[in-house]
């Protein structure tokens, strides 16, 4: 699983032309936001009320 996550971070880094530490931090933040949005949707809520994007 660690290898898969490392490869996903490297792909994210290459797609966004950023450093590894920045890619890792942004990847984690975006993944956390996505998981939270999915959980809110499955619970019957509206993610747009939680995230002001």
mmCIF entry with sequence, helices, sheets and N, C-alpha, C, O atoms, coordinates in Angstrom:
data_MODEL
# 
_entry.id   MODEL 
# 
_entity.id                         1 
_entity.type                       polymer 
_entity.pdbx_number_of_molecules   1 
# 
_entity_poly.entity_id                      1 
_entity_poly.type                           'polypeptide(L)' 
_entity_poly.nstd_linkage                   no 
_entity_poly.nstd_monomer                   no 
_entity_poly.pdbx_seq_one_letter_code       
;(UNK)(UNK)(UNK)(UNK)(UNK)(UNK)(UNK)(UNK)(UNK)(UNK)(UNK)(UNK)(UNK)(UNK)(UNK)(UNK)
(UNK)(UNK)(UNK)(UNK)(UNK)(UNK)(UNK)(UNK)(UNK)(UNK)(UNK)(UNK)(UNK)(UNK)(UNK)(UNK)
(UNK)(UNK)(UNK)(UNK)(UNK)(UNK)(UNK)(UNK)(UNK)(UNK)(UNK)(UNK)(UNK)(UNK)(UNK)(UNK)
(UNK)(UNK)(UNK)(UNK)(UNK)
;
_entity_poly.pdbx_seq_one_letter_code_can   XXXXXXXXXXXXXXXXXXXXXXXXXXXXXXXXXXXXXXXXXXXXXXXXXXXXX 
_entity_poly.pdbx_strand_id                 A 
# 
loop_
_entity_poly_seq.entity_id 
_entity_poly_seq.num 
_entity_poly_seq.mon_id 
_entity_poly_seq.hetero 
1 1  UNK n 
1 2  UNK n 
1 3  UNK n 
1 4  UNK n 
1 5  UNK n 
1 6  UNK n 
1 7  UNK n 
1 8  UNK n 
1 9  UNK n 
1 10 UNK n 
1 11 UNK n 
1 12 UNK n 
1 13 UNK n 
1 14 UNK n 
1 15 UNK n 
1 16 UNK n 
1 17 UNK n 
1 18 UNK n 
1 19 UNK n 
1 20 UNK n 
1 21 UNK n 
1 22 UNK n 
1 23 UNK n 
1 24 UNK n 
1 25 UNK n 
1 26 UNK n 
1 27 UNK n 
1 28 UNK n 
1 29 UNK n 
1 30 UNK n 
1 31 UNK n 
1 32 UNK n 
1 33 UNK n 
1 34 UNK n 
1 35 UNK n 
1 36 UNK n 
1 37 UNK n 
1 38 UNK n 
1 39 UNK n 
1 40 UNK n 
1 41 UNK n 
1 42 UNK n 
1 43 UNK n 
1 44 UNK n 
1 45 UNK n 
1 46 UNK n 
1 47 UNK n 
1 48 UNK n 
1 49 UNK n 
1 50 UNK n 
1 51 UNK n 
1 52 UNK n 
1 53 UNK n 
# 
_struct_asym.id          A 
_struct_asym.entity_id   1 
# 
loop_
_struct_conf.conf_type_id 
_struct_conf.id 
_struct_conf.pdbx_PDB_helix_id 
_struct_conf.beg_label_comp_id 
_struct_conf.beg_label_asym_id 
_struct_conf.beg_label_seq_id 
_struct_conf.pdbx_beg_PDB_ins_code 
_struct_conf.end_label_comp_id 
_struct_conf.end_label_asym_id 
_struct_conf.end_label_seq_id 
_struct_conf.pdbx_end_PDB_ins_code 
_struct_conf.beg_auth_comp_id 
_struct_conf.beg_auth_asym_id 
_struct_conf.beg_auth_seq_id 
_struct_conf.end_auth_comp_id 
_struct_conf.end_auth_asym_id 
_struct_conf.end_auth_seq_id 
_struct_conf.pdbx_PDB_helix_class 
_struct_conf.details 
_struct_conf.pdbx_PDB_helix_length 
HELX_P HELX_P1 AA1 UNK A 2  ? UNK A 16 ? UNK A 2  UNK A 16 1 ? 15 
HELX_P HELX_P2 AA2 UNK A 20 ? UNK A 42 ? UNK A 20 UNK A 42 1 ? 23 
HELX_P HELX_P3 AA3 UNK A 47 ? UNK A 50 ? UNK A 47 UNK A 50 1 ? 4  
# 
_struct_conf_type.id          HELX_P 
_struct_conf_type.criteria    ? 
_struct_conf_type.reference   ? 
# 
loop_
_atom_site.group_PDB 
_atom_site.id 
_atom_site.type_symbol 
_atom_site.label_atom_id 
_atom_site.label_alt_id 
_atom_site.label_comp_id 
_atom_site.label_asym_id 
_atom_site.label_entity_id 
_atom_site.label_seq_id 
_atom_site.pdbx_PDB_ins_code 
_atom_site.Cartn_x 
_atom_site.Cartn_y 
_atom_site.Cartn_z 
_atom_site.occupancy 
_atom_site.B_iso_or_equiv 
_atom_site.pdbx_formal_charge 
_atom_site.auth_seq_id 
_atom_site.auth_comp_id 
_atom_site.auth_asym_id 
_atom_site.auth_atom_id 
_atom_site.pdbx_PDB_model_num 
ATOM 1   N N  . UNK A 1 1  ? 0.820   -1.171 0.000   1.00 0.00 ? 1  UNK A N  1 
ATOM 2   C CA . UNK A 1 1  ? 0.000   0.000  0.000   1.00 0.00 ? 1  UNK A CA 1 
ATOM 3   C C  . UNK A 1 1  ? 0.878   1.253  0.000   1.00 0.00 ? 1  UNK A C  1 
ATOM 4   O O  . UNK A 1 1  ? 0.540   2.247  -0.643  1.00 0.00 ? 1  UNK A O  1 
ATOM 5   N N  . UNK A 1 2  ? 1.984   1.209  0.707   1.00 0.00 ? 2  UNK A N  1 
ATOM 6   C CA . UNK A 1 2  ? 2.896   2.344  0.748   1.00 0.00 ? 2  UNK A CA 1 
ATOM 7   C C  . UNK A 1 2  ? 3.446   2.653  -0.635  1.00 0.00 ? 2  UNK A C  1 
ATOM 8   O O  . UNK A 1 2  ? 3.572   3.818  -1.011  1.00 0.00 ? 2  UNK A O  1 
ATOM 9   N N  . UNK A 1 3  ? 3.767   1.631  -1.378  1.00 0.00 ? 3  UNK A N  1 
ATOM 10  C CA . UNK A 1 3  ? 4.285   1.817  -2.738  1.00 0.00 ? 3  UNK A CA 1 
ATOM 11  C C  . UNK A 1 3  ? 3.235   2.468  -3.638  1.00 0.00 ? 3  UNK A C  1 
ATOM 12  O O  . UNK A 1 3  ? 3.566   3.342  -4.439  1.00 0.00 ? 3  UNK A O  1 
ATOM 13  N N  . UNK A 1 4  ? 1.997   2.060  -3.517  1.00 0.00 ? 4  UNK A N  1 
ATOM 14  C CA . UNK A 1 4  ? 0.917   2.638  -4.324  1.00 0.00 ? 4  UNK A CA 1 
ATOM 15  C C  . UNK A 1 4  ? 0.759   4.117  -3.995  1.00 0.00 ? 4  UNK A C  1 
ATOM 16  O O  . UNK A 1 4  ? 0.639   4.941  -4.902  1.00 0.00 ? 4  UNK A O  1 
ATOM 17  N N  . UNK A 1 5  ? 0.756   4.463  -2.715  1.00 0.00 ? 5  UNK A N  1 
ATOM 18  C CA . UNK A 1 5  ? 0.614   5.862  -2.309  1.00 0.00 ? 5  UNK A CA 1 
ATOM 19  C C  . UNK A 1 5  ? 1.808   6.679  -2.797  1.00 0.00 ? 5  UNK A C  1 
ATOM 20  O O  . UNK A 1 5  ? 1.639   7.803  -3.269  1.00 0.00 ? 5  UNK A O  1 
ATOM 21  N N  . UNK A 1 6  ? 3.000   6.125  -2.688  1.00 0.00 ? 6  UNK A N  1 
ATOM 22  C CA . UNK A 1 6  ? 4.192   6.834  -3.168  1.00 0.00 ? 6  UNK A CA 1 
ATOM 23  C C  . UNK A 1 6  ? 4.109   7.096  -4.667  1.00 0.00 ? 6  UNK A C  1 
ATOM 24  O O  . UNK A 1 6  ? 4.481   8.174  -5.130  1.00 0.00 ? 6  UNK A O  1 
ATOM 25  N N  . UNK A 1 7  ? 3.629   6.127  -5.420  1.00 0.00 ? 7  UNK A N  1 
ATOM 26  C CA . UNK A 1 7  ? 3.491   6.310  -6.868  1.00 0.00 ? 7  UNK A CA 1 
ATOM 27  C C  . UNK A 1 7  ? 2.432   7.365  -7.182  1.00 0.00 ? 7  UNK A C  1 
ATOM 28  O O  . UNK A 1 7  ? 2.622   8.179  -8.085  1.00 0.00 ? 7  UNK A O  1 
ATOM 29  N N  . UNK A 1 8  ? 1.319   7.361  -6.448  1.00 0.00 ? 8  UNK A N  1 
ATOM 30  C CA . UNK A 1 8  ? 0.282   8.371  -6.656  1.00 0.00 ? 8  UNK A CA 1 
ATOM 31  C C  . UNK A 1 8  ? 0.813   9.774  -6.360  1.00 0.00 ? 8  UNK A C  1 
ATOM 32  O O  . UNK A 1 8  ? 0.491   10.721 -7.077  1.00 0.00 ? 8  UNK A O  1 
ATOM 33  N N  . UNK A 1 9  ? 1.616   9.912  -5.320  1.00 0.00 ? 9  UNK A N  1 
ATOM 34  C CA . UNK A 1 9  ? 2.195   11.212 -4.982  1.00 0.00 ? 9  UNK A CA 1 
ATOM 35  C C  . UNK A 1 9  ? 3.161   11.660 -6.065  1.00 0.00 ? 9  UNK A C  1 
ATOM 36  O O  . UNK A 1 9  ? 3.177   12.836 -6.427  1.00 0.00 ? 9  UNK A O  1 
ATOM 37  N N  . UNK A 1 10 ? 3.966   10.745 -6.589  1.00 0.00 ? 10 UNK A N  1 
ATOM 38  C CA . UNK A 1 10 ? 4.893   11.102 -7.669  1.00 0.00 ? 10 UNK A CA 1 
ATOM 39  C C  . UNK A 1 10 ? 4.143   11.524 -8.930  1.00 0.00 ? 10 UNK A C  1 
ATOM 40  O O  . UNK A 1 10 ? 4.560   12.458 -9.614  1.00 0.00 ? 10 UNK A O  1 
ATOM 41  N N  . UNK A 1 11 ? 3.052   10.850 -9.238  1.00 0.00 ? 11 UNK A N  1 
ATOM 42  C CA . UNK A 1 11 ? 2.228   11.236 -10.396 1.00 0.00 ? 11 UNK A CA 1 
ATOM 43  C C  . UNK A 1 11 ? 1.636   12.620 -10.164 1.00 0.00 ? 11 UNK A C  1 
ATOM 44  O O  . UNK A 1 11 ? 1.637   13.454 -11.069 1.00 0.00 ? 11 UNK A O  1 
ATOM 45  N N  . UNK A 1 12 ? 1.130   12.871 -8.957  1.00 0.00 ? 12 UNK A N  1 
ATOM 46  C CA . UNK A 1 12 ? 0.566   14.174 -8.609  1.00 0.00 ? 12 UNK A CA 1 
ATOM 47  C C  . UNK A 1 12 ? 1.633   15.261 -8.732  1.00 0.00 ? 12 UNK A C  1 
ATOM 48  O O  . UNK A 1 12 ? 1.368   16.346 -9.249  1.00 0.00 ? 12 UNK A O  1 
ATOM 49  N N  . UNK A 1 13 ? 2.844   14.959 -8.251  1.00 0.00 ? 13 UNK A N  1 
ATOM 50  C CA . UNK A 1 13 ? 3.964   15.900 -8.316  1.00 0.00 ? 13 UNK A CA 1 
ATOM 51  C C  . UNK A 1 13 ? 4.283   16.256 -9.753  1.00 0.00 ? 13 UNK A C  1 
ATOM 52  O O  . UNK A 1 13 ? 4.459   17.427 -10.087 1.00 0.00 ? 13 UNK A O  1 
ATOM 53  N N  . UNK A 1 14 ? 4.355   15.254 -10.595 1.00 0.00 ? 14 UNK A N  1 
ATOM 54  C CA . UNK A 1 14 ? 4.707   15.481 -11.996 1.00 0.00 ? 14 UNK A CA 1 
ATOM 55  C C  . UNK A 1 14 ? 3.602   16.254 -12.730 1.00 0.00 ? 14 UNK A C  1 
ATOM 56  O O  . UNK A 1 14 ? 3.899   17.102 -13.572 1.00 0.00 ? 14 UNK A O  1 
ATOM 57  N N  . UNK A 1 15 ? 2.348   15.972 -12.421 1.00 0.00 ? 15 UNK A N  1 
ATOM 58  C CA . UNK A 1 15 ? 1.230   16.643 -13.089 1.00 0.00 ? 15 UNK A CA 1 
ATOM 59  C C  . UNK A 1 15 ? 1.134   18.114 -12.709 1.00 0.00 ? 15 UNK A C  1 
ATOM 60  O O  . UNK A 1 15 ? 0.662   18.926 -13.504 1.00 0.00 ? 15 UNK A O  1 
ATOM 61  N N  . UNK A 1 16 ? 1.576   18.468 -11.502 1.00 0.00 ? 16 UNK A N  1 
ATOM 62  C CA . UNK A 1 16 ? 1.431   19.843 -11.021 1.00 0.00 ? 16 UNK A CA 1 
ATOM 63  C C  . UNK A 1 16 ? 2.737   20.634 -10.979 1.00 0.00 ? 16 UNK A C  1 
ATOM 64  O O  . UNK A 1 16 ? 2.735   21.791 -10.557 1.00 0.00 ? 16 UNK A O  1 
ATOM 65  N N  . UNK A 1 17 ? 3.841   20.042 -11.403 1.00 0.00 ? 17 UNK A N  1 
ATOM 66  C CA . UNK A 1 17 ? 5.156   20.708 -11.410 1.00 0.00 ? 17 UNK A CA 1 
ATOM 67  C C  . UNK A 1 17 ? 5.490   21.361 -10.072 1.00 0.00 ? 17 UNK A C  1 
ATOM 68  O O  . UNK A 1 17 ? 5.776   22.556 -10.011 1.00 0.00 ? 17 UNK A O  1 
ATOM 69  N N  . UNK A 1 18 ? 5.451   20.574 -9.007  1.00 0.00 ? 18 UNK A N  1 
ATOM 70  C CA . UNK A 1 18 ? 5.761   21.064 -7.670  1.00 0.00 ? 18 UNK A CA 1 
ATOM 71  C C  . UNK A 1 18 ? 6.749   20.106 -7.014  1.00 0.00 ? 18 UNK A C  1 
ATOM 72  O O  . UNK A 1 18 ? 7.001   19.016 -7.526  1.00 0.00 ? 18 UNK A O  1 
ATOM 73  N N  . UNK A 1 19 ? 7.300   20.516 -5.887  1.00 0.00 ? 19 UNK A N  1 
ATOM 74  C CA . UNK A 1 19 ? 8.241   19.674 -5.159  1.00 0.00 ? 19 UNK A CA 1 
ATOM 75  C C  . UNK A 1 19 ? 7.555   18.504 -4.473  1.00 0.00 ? 19 UNK A C  1 
ATOM 76  O O  . UNK A 1 19 ? 6.330   18.470 -4.351  1.00 0.00 ? 19 UNK A O  1 
ATOM 77  N N  . UNK A 1 20 ? 8.369   17.534 -4.021  1.00 0.00 ? 20 UNK A N  1 
ATOM 78  C CA . UNK A 1 20 ? 7.812   16.324 -3.419  1.00 0.00 ? 20 UNK A CA 1 
ATOM 79  C C  . UNK A 1 20 ? 7.069   16.618 -2.125  1.00 0.00 ? 20 UNK A C  1 
ATOM 80  O O  . UNK A 1 20 ? 5.971   16.102 -1.917  1.00 0.00 ? 20 UNK A O  1 
ATOM 81  N N  . UNK A 1 21 ? 7.656   17.455 -1.233  1.00 0.00 ? 21 UNK A N  1 
ATOM 82  C CA . UNK A 1 21 ? 7.001   17.747 0.051   1.00 0.00 ? 21 UNK A CA 1 
ATOM 83  C C  . UNK A 1 21 ? 5.681   18.482 -0.163  1.00 0.00 ? 21 UNK A C  1 
ATOM 84  O O  . UNK A 1 21 ? 4.684   18.202 0.504   1.00 0.00 ? 21 UNK A O  1 
ATOM 85  N N  . UNK A 1 22 ? 5.691   19.428 -1.105  1.00 0.00 ? 22 UNK A N  1 
ATOM 86  C CA . UNK A 1 22 ? 4.457   20.150 -1.416  1.00 0.00 ? 22 UNK A CA 1 
ATOM 87  C C  . UNK A 1 22 ? 3.423   19.215 -2.011  1.00 0.00 ? 22 UNK A C  1 
ATOM 88  O O  . UNK A 1 22 ? 2.246   19.286 -1.660  1.00 0.00 ? 22 UNK A O  1 
ATOM 89  N N  . UNK A 1 23 ? 3.851   18.340 -2.909  1.00 0.00 ? 23 UNK A N  1 
ATOM 90  C CA . UNK A 1 23 ? 2.937   17.379 -3.530  1.00 0.00 ? 23 UNK A CA 1 
ATOM 91  C C  . UNK A 1 23 ? 2.333   16.459 -2.479  1.00 0.00 ? 23 UNK A C  1 
ATOM 92  O O  . UNK A 1 23 ? 1.137   16.171 -2.511  1.00 0.00 ? 23 UNK A O  1 
ATOM 93  N N  . UNK A 1 24 ? 3.158   16.003 -1.553  1.00 0.00 ? 24 UNK A N  1 
ATOM 94  C CA . UNK A 1 24 ? 2.671   15.106 -0.494  1.00 0.00 ? 24 UNK A CA 1 
ATOM 95  C C  . UNK A 1 24 ? 1.621   15.803 0.367   1.00 0.00 ? 24 UNK A C  1 
ATOM 96  O O  . UNK A 1 24 ? 0.573   15.232 0.669   1.00 0.00 ? 24 UNK A O  1 
ATOM 97  N N  . UNK A 1 25 ? 1.917   17.054 0.762   1.00 0.00 ? 25 UNK A N  1 
ATOM 98  C CA . UNK A 1 25 ? 0.990   17.803 1.611   1.00 0.00 ? 25 UNK A CA 1 
ATOM 99  C C  . UNK A 1 25 ? -0.321  18.102 0.890   1.00 0.00 ? 25 UNK A C  1 
ATOM 100 O O  . UNK A 1 25 ? -1.397  17.922 1.461   1.00 0.00 ? 25 UNK A O  1 
ATOM 101 N N  . UNK A 1 26 ? -0.238  18.559 -0.367  1.00 0.00 ? 26 UNK A N  1 
ATOM 102 C CA . UNK A 1 26 ? -1.445  18.883 -1.126  1.00 0.00 ? 26 UNK A CA 1 
ATOM 103 C C  . UNK A 1 26 ? -2.255  17.633 -1.452  1.00 0.00 ? 26 UNK A C  1 
ATOM 104 O O  . UNK A 1 26 ? -3.486  17.671 -1.437  1.00 0.00 ? 26 UNK A O  1 
ATOM 105 N N  . UNK A 1 27 ? -1.569  16.520 -1.747  1.00 0.00 ? 27 UNK A N  1 
ATOM 106 C CA . UNK A 1 27 ? -2.251  15.267 -2.042  1.00 0.00 ? 27 UNK A CA 1 
ATOM 107 C C  . UNK A 1 27 ? -3.057  14.817 -0.833  1.00 0.00 ? 27 UNK A C  1 
ATOM 108 O O  . UNK A 1 27 ? -4.209  14.402 -0.968  1.00 0.00 ? 27 UNK A O  1 
ATOM 109 N N  . UNK A 1 28 ? -2.454  14.897 0.349   1.00 0.00 ? 28 UNK A N  1 
ATOM 110 C CA . UNK A 1 28 ? -3.140  14.495 1.578   1.00 0.00 ? 28 UNK A CA 1 
ATOM 111 C C  . UNK A 1 28 ? -4.336  15.400 1.841   1.00 0.00 ? 28 UNK A C  1 
ATOM 112 O O  . UNK A 1 28 ? -5.404  14.916 2.217   1.00 0.00 ? 28 UNK A O  1 
ATOM 113 N N  . UNK A 1 29 ? -4.174  16.702 1.650   1.00 0.00 ? 29 UNK A N  1 
ATOM 114 C CA . UNK A 1 29 ? -5.287  17.633 1.882   1.00 0.00 ? 29 UNK A CA 1 
ATOM 115 C C  . UNK A 1 29 ? -6.439  17.378 0.922   1.00 0.00 ? 29 UNK A C  1 
ATOM 116 O O  . UNK A 1 29 ? -7.598  17.355 1.336   1.00 0.00 ? 29 UNK A O  1 
ATOM 117 N N  . UNK A 1 30 ? -6.131  17.187 -0.359  1.00 0.00 ? 30 UNK A N  1 
ATOM 118 C CA . UNK A 1 30 ? -7.185  16.932 -1.336  1.00 0.00 ? 30 UNK A CA 1 
ATOM 119 C C  . UNK A 1 30 ? -7.866  15.587 -1.090  1.00 0.00 ? 30 UNK A C  1 
ATOM 120 O O  . UNK A 1 30 ? -9.082  15.467 -1.238  1.00 0.00 ? 30 UNK A O  1 
ATOM 121 N N  . UNK A 1 31 ? -7.085  14.583 -0.716  1.00 0.00 ? 31 UNK A N  1 
ATOM 122 C CA . UNK A 1 31 ? -7.655  13.267 -0.426  1.00 0.00 ? 31 UNK A CA 1 
ATOM 123 C C  . UNK A 1 31 ? -8.565  13.334 0.800   1.00 0.00 ? 31 UNK A C  1 
ATOM 124 O O  . UNK A 1 31 ? -9.643  12.740 0.807   1.00 0.00 ? 31 UNK A O  1 
ATOM 125 N N  . UNK A 1 32 ? -8.136  14.050 1.828   1.00 0.00 ? 32 UNK A N  1 
ATOM 126 C CA . UNK A 1 32 ? -8.951  14.210 3.036   1.00 0.00 ? 32 UNK A CA 1 
ATOM 127 C C  . UNK A 1 32 ? -10.265 14.915 2.708   1.00 0.00 ? 32 UNK A C  1 
ATOM 128 O O  . UNK A 1 32 ? -11.325 14.524 3.198   1.00 0.00 ? 32 UNK A O  1 
ATOM 129 N N  . UNK A 1 33 ? -10.191 15.961 1.873   1.00 0.00 ? 33 UNK A N  1 
ATOM 130 C CA . UNK A 1 33 ? -11.403 16.691 1.486   1.00 0.00 ? 33 UNK A CA 1 
ATOM 131 C C  . UNK A 1 33 ? -12.349 15.803 0.680   1.00 0.00 ? 33 UNK A C  1 
ATOM 132 O O  . UNK A 1 33 ? -13.564 15.850 0.873   1.00 0.00 ? 33 UNK A O  1 
ATOM 133 N N  . UNK A 1 34 ? -11.797 15.001 -0.216  1.00 0.00 ? 34 UNK A N  1 
ATOM 134 C CA . UNK A 1 34 ? -12.613 14.095 -1.024  1.00 0.00 ? 34 UNK A CA 1 
ATOM 135 C C  . UNK A 1 34 ? -13.300 13.041 -0.160  1.00 0.00 ? 34 UNK A C  1 
ATOM 136 O O  . UNK A 1 34 ? -14.488 12.770 -0.335  1.00 0.00 ? 34 UNK A O  1 
ATOM 137 N N  . UNK A 1 35 ? -12.563 12.452 0.761   1.00 0.00 ? 35 UNK A N  1 
ATOM 138 C CA . UNK A 1 35 ? -13.138 11.435 1.638   1.00 0.00 ? 35 UNK A CA 1 
ATOM 139 C C  . UNK A 1 35 ? -14.229 12.040 2.513   1.00 0.00 ? 35 UNK A C  1 
ATOM 140 O O  . UNK A 1 35 ? -15.276 11.427 2.722   1.00 0.00 ? 35 UNK A O  1 
ATOM 141 N N  . UNK A 1 36 ? -13.981 13.241 3.023   1.00 0.00 ? 36 UNK A N  1 
ATOM 142 C CA . UNK A 1 36 ? -14.984 13.914 3.841   1.00 0.00 ? 36 UNK A CA 1 
ATOM 143 C C  . UNK A 1 36 ? -16.243 14.201 3.032   1.00 0.00 ? 36 UNK A C  1 
ATOM 144 O O  . UNK A 1 36 ? -17.354 14.003 3.524   1.00 0.00 ? 36 UNK A O  1 
ATOM 145 N N  . UNK A 1 37 ? -16.078 14.665 1.796   1.00 0.00 ? 37 UNK A N  1 
ATOM 146 C CA . UNK A 1 37 ? -17.231 14.949 0.934   1.00 0.00 ? 37 UNK A CA 1 
ATOM 147 C C  . UNK A 1 37 ? -18.031 13.681 0.650   1.00 0.00 ? 37 UNK A C  1 
ATOM 148 O O  . UNK A 1 37 ? -19.261 13.714 0.640   1.00 0.00 ? 37 UNK A O  1 
ATOM 149 N N  . UNK A 1 38 ? -17.350 12.577 0.423   1.00 0.00 ? 38 UNK A N  1 
ATOM 150 C CA . UNK A 1 38 ? -18.036 11.306 0.182   1.00 0.00 ? 38 UNK A CA 1 
ATOM 151 C C  . UNK A 1 38 ? -18.810 10.879 1.427   1.00 0.00 ? 38 UNK A C  1 
ATOM 152 O O  . UNK A 1 38 ? -19.951 10.428 1.330   1.00 0.00 ? 38 UNK A O  1 
ATOM 153 N N  . UNK A 1 39 ? -18.183 11.022 2.598   1.00 0.00 ? 39 UNK A N  1 
ATOM 154 C CA . UNK A 1 39 ? -18.866 10.643 3.843   1.00 0.00 ? 39 UNK A CA 1 
ATOM 155 C C  . UNK A 1 39 ? -20.094 11.516 4.081   1.00 0.00 ? 39 UNK A C  1 
ATOM 156 O O  . UNK A 1 39 ? -21.132 11.011 4.509   1.00 0.00 ? 39 UNK A O  1 
ATOM 157 N N  . UNK A 1 40 ? -19.994 12.813 3.811   1.00 0.00 ? 40 UNK A N  1 
ATOM 158 C CA . UNK A 1 40 ? -21.134 13.722 3.991   1.00 0.00 ? 40 UNK A CA 1 
ATOM 159 C C  . UNK A 1 40 ? -22.258 13.346 3.034   1.00 0.00 ? 40 UNK A C  1 
ATOM 160 O O  . UNK A 1 40 ? -23.426 13.320 3.421   1.00 0.00 ? 40 UNK A O  1 
ATOM 161 N N  . UNK A 1 41 ? -21.903 13.054 1.780   1.00 0.00 ? 41 UNK A N  1 
ATOM 162 C CA . UNK A 1 41 ? -22.907 12.676 0.790   1.00 0.00 ? 41 UNK A CA 1 
ATOM 163 C C  . UNK A 1 41 ? -23.604 11.381 1.172   1.00 0.00 ? 41 UNK A C  1 
ATOM 164 O O  . UNK A 1 41 ? -24.824 11.274 1.054   1.00 0.00 ? 41 UNK A O  1 
ATOM 165 N N  . UNK A 1 42 ? -22.843 10.403 1.628   1.00 0.00 ? 42 UNK A N  1 
ATOM 166 C CA . UNK A 1 42 ? -23.438 9.124  2.018   1.00 0.00 ? 42 UNK A CA 1 
ATOM 167 C C  . UNK A 1 42 ? -24.322 9.269  3.255   1.00 0.00 ? 42 UNK A C  1 
ATOM 168 O O  . UNK A 1 42 ? -25.259 8.494  3.444   1.00 0.00 ? 42 UNK A O  1 
ATOM 169 N N  . UNK A 1 43 ? -24.027 10.255 4.093   1.00 0.00 ? 43 UNK A N  1 
ATOM 170 C CA . UNK A 1 43 ? -24.844 10.485 5.285   1.00 0.00 ? 43 UNK A CA 1 
ATOM 171 C C  . UNK A 1 43 ? -26.084 11.320 4.974   1.00 0.00 ? 43 UNK A C  1 
ATOM 172 O O  . UNK A 1 43 ? -26.896 11.588 5.860   1.00 0.00 ? 43 UNK A O  1 
ATOM 173 N N  . UNK A 1 44 ? -26.225 11.731 3.714   1.00 0.00 ? 44 UNK A N  1 
ATOM 174 C CA . UNK A 1 44 ? -27.408 12.476 3.311   1.00 0.00 ? 44 UNK A CA 1 
ATOM 175 C C  . UNK A 1 44 ? -27.249 13.979 3.351   1.00 0.00 ? 44 UNK A C  1 
ATOM 176 O O  . UNK A 1 44 ? -28.234 14.709 3.240   1.00 0.00 ? 44 UNK A O  1 
ATOM 177 N N  . UNK A 1 45 ? -26.021 14.456 3.508   1.00 0.00 ? 45 UNK A N  1 
ATOM 178 C CA . UNK A 1 45 ? -25.779 15.898 3.579   1.00 0.00 ? 45 UNK A CA 1 
ATOM 179 C C  . UNK A 1 45 ? -25.367 16.476 2.240   1.00 0.00 ? 45 UNK A C  1 
ATOM 180 O O  . UNK A 1 45 ? -25.300 15.764 1.238   1.00 0.00 ? 45 UNK A O  1 
ATOM 181 N N  . UNK A 1 46 ? -25.090 17.779 2.228   1.00 0.00 ? 46 UNK A N  1 
ATOM 182 C CA . UNK A 1 46 ? -24.676 18.481 1.035   1.00 0.00 ? 46 UNK A CA 1 
ATOM 183 C C  . UNK A 1 46 ? -23.245 19.008 1.249   1.00 0.00 ? 46 UNK A C  1 
ATOM 184 O O  . UNK A 1 46 ? -23.047 19.929 2.042   1.00 0.00 ? 46 UNK A O  1 
ATOM 185 N N  . UNK A 1 47 ? -22.249 18.441 0.557   1.00 0.00 ? 47 UNK A N  1 
ATOM 186 C CA . UNK A 1 47 ? -20.850 18.856 0.760   1.00 0.00 ? 47 UNK A CA 1 
ATOM 187 C C  . UNK A 1 47 ? -20.611 20.318 0.437   1.00 0.00 ? 47 UNK A C  1 
ATOM 188 O O  . UNK A 1 47 ? -19.708 20.923 1.015   1.00 0.00 ? 47 UNK A O  1 
ATOM 189 N N  . UNK A 1 48 ? -21.388 20.913 -0.469  1.00 0.00 ? 48 UNK A N  1 
ATOM 190 C CA . UNK A 1 48 ? -21.148 22.310 -0.816  1.00 0.00 ? 48 UNK A CA 1 
ATOM 191 C C  . UNK A 1 48 ? -21.432 23.256 0.354   1.00 0.00 ? 48 UNK A C  1 
ATOM 192 O O  . UNK A 1 48 ? -20.931 24.380 0.377   1.00 0.00 ? 48 UNK A O  1 
ATOM 193 N N  . UNK A 1 49 ? -22.226 22.808 1.318   1.00 0.00 ? 49 UNK A N  1 
ATOM 194 C CA . UNK A 1 49 ? -22.468 23.625 2.509   1.00 0.00 ? 49 UNK A CA 1 
ATOM 195 C C  . UNK A 1 49 ? -21.305 23.566 3.481   1.00 0.00 ? 49 UNK A C  1 
ATOM 196 O O  . UNK A 1 49 ? -21.139 24.462 4.309   1.00 0.00 ? 49 UNK A O  1 
ATOM 197 N N  . UNK A 1 50 ? -20.494 22.510 3.386   1.00 0.00 ? 50 UNK A N  1 
ATOM 198 C CA . UNK A 1 50 ? -19.348 22.344 4.279   1.00 0.00 ? 50 UNK A CA 1 
ATOM 199 C C  . UNK A 1 50 ? -18.117 22.986 3.680   1.00 0.00 ? 50 UNK A C  1 
ATOM 200 O O  . UNK A 1 50 ? -17.386 23.687 4.380   1.00 0.00 ? 50 UNK A O  1 
ATOM 201 N N  . UNK A 1 51 ? -17.868 22.761 2.383   1.00 0.00 ? 51 UNK A N  1 
ATOM 202 C CA . UNK A 1 51 ? -16.686 23.263 1.697   1.00 0.00 ? 51 UNK A CA 1 
ATOM 203 C C  . UNK A 1 51 ? -17.049 24.506 0.913   1.00 0.00 ? 51 UNK A C  1 
ATOM 204 O O  . UNK A 1 51 ? -17.955 24.472 0.080   1.00 0.00 ? 51 UNK A O  1 
ATOM 205 N N  . UNK A 1 52 ? -16.368 25.585 1.165   1.00 0.00 ? 52 UNK A N  1 
ATOM 206 C CA . UNK A 1 52 ? -16.622 26.843 0.464   1.00 0.00 ? 52 UNK A CA 1 
ATOM 207 C C  . UNK A 1 52 ? -15.656 26.987 -0.710  1.00 0.00 ? 52 UNK A C  1 
ATOM 208 O O  . UNK A 1 52 ? -14.851 27.919 -0.733  1.00 0.00 ? 52 UNK A O  1 
ATOM 209 N N  . UNK A 1 53 ? -15.723 26.089 -1.672  1.00 0.00 ? 53 UNK A N  1 
ATOM 210 C CA . UNK A 1 53 ? -14.822 26.148 -2.838  1.00 0.00 ? 53 UNK A CA 1 
ATOM 211 C C  . UNK A 1 53 ? -15.524 26.613 -4.070  1.00 0.00 ? 53 UNK A C  1 
ATOM 212 O O  . UNK A 1 53 ? -14.907 26.716 -5.130  1.00 0.00 ? 53 UNK A O  1 
# 
